[in-house]
Amino acid sequence: MIPLHVRADVVHGQLAAKSPGGTDLRLTSVSGNLGYDIVPLGLAAVYAVGGAGYYWTDDANGGARSRAAGWNAGAGIRLSLGSVRLFGEARYHATRTGAGDDARFIPVSIGVLF
């Protein structure tokens, strides 16, 4: 098994405003990432993942829109249970919004690998 892996990710979601009266932020991103198995344990592996991508943001009220480069980094665990491979991970993402502010968020993902 090779401890280095390459992957592409697409993220789409909506983030709630941090303060009352603020606007929610819609975000879509496409990124290319490299992962590295830090602790390969046969049926399980703890890994680090990170990369760069392109982010589209707009506020939920139809206001400021932005297209900007960004980056992400995080860690996760992968389990192999027979022919089923499961994963769970958290990643920090950072980019700019149409209003010139930083957009930073940490999604937690769980899923099945094909």
N, C-alpha and C positions, 0 to 999 in steps of 0.2 A: 504494500500500500504506500502510495506517495503522500507525504504529509501536506503538500501544497495543492490547493484547489482554486480554480477560477470560476466565477459565476457572474451572472447579470441579474439585476433586480429591478423591479418596477414597484413603486410605492404610490398609493393614492389615499388621501384621507383629509379630514378636516380637524383643525385644532381649535379649541375654545379660547376665547380672549382671556388674557391674564387679569384684566381689571374690569370692573363694572362699566358699561358704556362702550367698551372696546368692541372691535369687530372680529368675528371668527375668521380663520385663515384656511383656505383650501390649498392643498399642495399635491403636486404630482412630480415624481422624479424617476429618472432612468439612470442606473449606475453600473459601472463595471468594478468588480471587487476581487481581491485576492484573499484567500483564507489559508491559515496554517494551523495544523493540528499540534497544539502545544503538548497535550497529554493523550497520545493514542493508546487506548486500552483494549484493543480488539473489537469488542461489541459496542464500545462507547468511545467517544473522543471529546475532549475539551479543546475548543479552537478559538483563535482570534481572527477577525475579518475586518477589512477596511478597503476603501476605494474612493473614487471620484465620480461625479455624475453631473447631470443637468437637471435643474429644478424649475418648475413652473409654479408660481404662487399667485393667488388673488384673494382679496377679502370677500367674504360671503355676501356682502352687500353690493357687489359689482363694482367696487372702487379700484384701487391701485392694483395693477398687475405687474408681474416681473418674470423675467427669464434670466437665470444666473447659474453659474457653476457652483458646485458645493462639494462637500466631502463627508465621509462617514467612517466610523470605527466602532468596533464592539467585540463582544465575546459570546460564545454559545456552547451548547452541548449537543452532540449527535448520538443517537442510539440505533443500533441495528438489531431488529427483532425478526429473525428469519428473512423473509423477502421484504419486510416493511422497515423503512428507515425514517425515524422521527427526529425532529430537532426543536430546540428552544434557544432563543438568543435575544439580546438587547444591544441596540446600536445607537450611538450619538450621531445625529445629522446636523450639519450647519450650512446655511446659505444666506442670501440677502433677499429681502422682500421689495415690492414695488415702492414702498414708502422709504426705502433706504435703511430699514432696520435689519438687524440680524434675526434670522429664524433658526432656532435651535430646538430640537426635540429628540426624545428617546423612545422609540416604539419598542415594545416587547412582542416578539413573534413566536408562534409555535406552529408546527406543520409537519407535512409528510414530504419526503424527498423522492423524486422519481429518477 
